[in-house]
Amino acid sequence: ILGVRDIHADHAASHIGKAQGIVTCLRATPYHCTRRKVFIPMDICMLHGVSQEDFIRGKQEKNVRDVIYDIASQAHIHLEHVR
């Protein structure tokens, strides 16, 4: 946008965008669940034995929190790449 032509800046912006997208999805999860929609990756849910219905019902058990933690960790990894 500012006319910066630097591969490193592009790479950093890419990671920042990915981290922001992940965080936005996590923050919107309670809202979407009230509308019976779940946008959490099912492969991560299956690793922890969590179903979409667990999110829709608003369960806050350890395995549900572990799913959220794993996804948030991916956002953190993207931020670490930027640093």
N, C-alpha and C positions, 0 to 999 in steps of 0.2 A: 504494500500500500504506500509506503513512504519512499519507494524507489530503491530500497536496499537490495543489492544483488550479492548476496553472500550465502553460500551453500550451508554454512553453519547456522546462520540465522534461520534459514528455511527449515533445517532439521530441528532446531529448538522450537520453532513455532509449531511444527508438526506434533511434537511430543506434548507441548502445552495444550494444543487443541484436543488431543486424545485424552489427556488427563481431565480436562474440563468436560468433555462429553461423558466420560465415565461418572464423574461426580454429579453431573446434572441428572443422569439416569438414576443414580442412587437416591438423590434428593427427591426425585419425582415418584419414587416407588410407592410410598404410602398413598399419594393421590391416585395413581393408576390402579392400585389394588382396590380402592373403594369403587372403582368402575370395572372391577373384575378383569383387569388386564395386567399381565406380568411381563416385563421386558428384561428379566434377569436371565442370563445364559443357563440353559437347562443342564449343560454338561457340568457346570460347577455345582448346581443344585444336586445333581445325582451323586457327585462325589461325597456330599454331606448328608445324603438321604432326605433331601427336602423336596417337597412338591410345590407346584404353583399354588395349590389350594392352601398350603401353609402360609404363604404370603398374603393371600386374599383374606384369610381368617385373622391376620394380624398376629400370628404367633411370634413370640420373642424368645424362643428356646435357644439353647447354645448352638445347635446346628444351623439355625436360621441366621444367627449372628455371625457364625463362621463363614457362611456364604457371603454376607455383606463385607466382612473383613477381607476375604480373598479378593473380591472385586475392588474394594478400596485400595488394597495393596498394589493392584495393577496400576491404578492412577498414581500412586506414590512412586512406583518404579519409573513411570514416564517423567515425573518431576525430577527424579534423581538423574535421569539422562540429560535433562536440560542443565542441571547444575554442573 
